[in-house]
Amino acid sequence: MEDSNQRGRSVAESSRRARASTSVIFAQSGATDILLMPNPKMKNVPVMPSLADALSSLRLHWWVALIICALGIAAICLRVLETDGVRAKRSERNKKKELRSLAERISSYGKGVHRRYPTGDVVVSEQDLAEQLRKRPDAVATALDLLLREQKVQRASLRGYWKLNV
């Protein structure tokens, strides 16, 4: 009996010592690490990798492709979800840009013709200019009106003809 008492005391004493000498260590851990800890009893259960593990395994070129795709999807969503007013304003801005570009092309065309034939005036018809620049005649007429306001062209005496001031 004494032997069992002594054994009981030594077990209690060693557990008291173990509790007294146990230290607590705090380590930073994500919640996913806790949720996905493999159970040693279940050896054949696959463990799902965390999102951080999956993202860190992507190579740089895949990151670039992923970002480009995300930006493309965002741009498409913005276009689909824009209002009619915004769409009309964007369309108007694009038309003004095209008109300005066409006016610049007409002006540079006139300068090129003047360089080839420096002694005379450059007179063109709207139809010929439209064919030369591959644009609709009404768009060319609108661009010529814009150049008229800027005093870069003058109306010729014949209807549909313009004198380009170079």
ZIJOMO-V243783 format. One record per residue. N is the residue number from 0. PSI is psi in degrees with one decimal (NA if undefined). OMEGA is omega in whole degrees, -180 to 180 (none if undefined). D_FIRST is the distance of its C-alpha to the first C-alpha in whole Angstrom. Layout:
<<N	PSI	OMEGA	D_FIRST> <N	PSI	OMEGA	D_FIRST>>
//
This chain:
<<0	-40.9	178	0> <1	-37.7	-179	4> <2	-40.7	179	5> <3	-34.5	176	5> <4	-43.8	-179	6> <5	-39.1	178	8> <6	-41.2	179	10> <7	-41.5	178	11> <8	-40.1	-179	12> <9	-34.2	177	14> <10	-44.1	179	15> <11	-40.9	180	17> <12	-42.1	-180	18> <13	-34.6	177	20> <14	-34.3	176	21> <15	-41.5	177	22> <16	-40.4	-179	24> <17	-41.3	178	25> <18	-37.2	-178	27> <19	-31.9	-177	28> <20	-4.5	180	30> <21	131.1	178	31> <22	154.3	-180	35> <23	130.7	179	37> <24	125.6	178	41> <25	127.8	178	43> <26	143.9	179	46> <27	129.7	-178	49> <28	140.9	177	49> <29	158.0	180	52> <30	-30.1	-179	51> <31	-32.1	179	52> <32	-37.5	180	49> <33	-42.8	-177	47> <34	-29.0	-174	48> <35	19.1	178	49> <36	128.9	180	46> <37	140.6	178	45> <38	124.1	-177	42> <39	-24.8	-179	40> <40	-31.2	-179	39> <41	96.3	-174	43> <42	-28.4	-174	45> <43	8.4	-180	48> <44	121.8	179	49> <45	144.1	179	52> <46	127.7	-180	51> <47	128.3	180	55> <48	150.0	-180	56> <49	163.7	180	56> <50	-37.8	179	60> <51	-40.0	178	59> <52	-41.8	-179	59> <53	-42.0	-179	62> <54	-34.2	-180	64> <55	-19.5	-180	63> <56	-8.5	179	64> <57	139.5	178	67> <58	165.1	-175	70> <59	-44.2	-178	73> <60	-28.6	176	75> <61	-34.4	176	74> <62	-44.7	-179	73> <63	-44.8	179	77> <64	-40.1	180	77> <65	-42.2	180	75> <66	-42.0	179	76> <67	-42.2	178	80> <68	-41.6	-180	79> <69	-41.1	178	77> <70	-39.0	177	81> <71	-43.7	179	83> <72	-39.5	179	81> <73	-41.1	179	81> <74	-40.9	178	85> <75	-42.7	179	86> <76	-39.6	178	84> <77	-41.0	179	86> <78	-41.2	-178	89> <79	-37.4	-174	88> <80	1.0	-178	87> <81	152.0	-178	90> <82	168.4	180	92> <83	-36.8	179	96> <84	-45.0	179	97> <85	-40.9	179	95> <86	-40.8	179	96> <87	-41.2	178	100> <88	-42.9	179	99> <89	-40.9	178	98> <90	-41.2	179	101> <91	-42.4	177	103> <92	-42.0	179	102> <93	-38.6	178	102> <94	-41.3	178	106> <95	-40.5	178	107> <96	-45.3	179	105> <97	-41.5	180	107> <98	-43.9	179	110> <99	-41.6	179	110> <100	-42.4	179	109> <101	-40.3	178	112> <102	-41.2	178	114> <103	-38.9	178	113> <104	-38.5	178	114> <105	-44.5	-180	117> <106	-44.3	180	118> <107	-31.8	175	117> <108	-44.7	178	119> <109	-40.4	179	122> <110	-38.0	179	121> <111	-41.2	178	121> <112	-40.2	180	124> <113	-34.7	177	126> <114	-37.9	179	125> <115	-36.7	-179	126> <116	79.3	-171	130> <117	-14.8	-175	130> <118	-23.9	-175	133> <119	175.7	176	133> <120	154.1	178	131> <121	110.6	179	128> <122	127.0	-179	129> <123	154.5	174	127> <124	155.7	180	126> <125	-41.7	-178	123> <126	-47.7	-180	123> <127	-40.3	179	124> <128	-40.1	178	121> <129	-42.0	178	119> <130	-41.3	-179	119> <131	-42.6	-177	119> <132	-2.3	-180	116> <133	49.1	178	114> <134	164.9	177	114> <135	144.7	-180	115> <136	-34.6	179	119> <137	-33.9	177	117> <138	-38.2	178	115> <139	-40.5	179	117> <140	-40.8	178	119> <141	-40.9	178	117> <142	-38.0	178	116> <143	-36.0	175	119> <144	-39.0	177	120> <145	-43.8	178	117> <146	-30.1	177	119> <147	-42.0	178	122> <148	-30.8	178	120> <149	1.8	179	119> <150	35.8	176	122> <151	-11.1	176	122> <152	164.1	175	124> <153	152.0	175	127> <154	137.5	177	129> <155	170.6	-178	131> <156	-27.2	176	135> <157	139.2	-179	134> <158	132.5	179	131> <159	0.2	180	128> <160	147.7	-177	129> <161	143.2	174	127> <162	122.8	-179	128> <163	122.2	178	125> <164	116.3	-177	125> <165	NA	none	124>>
//
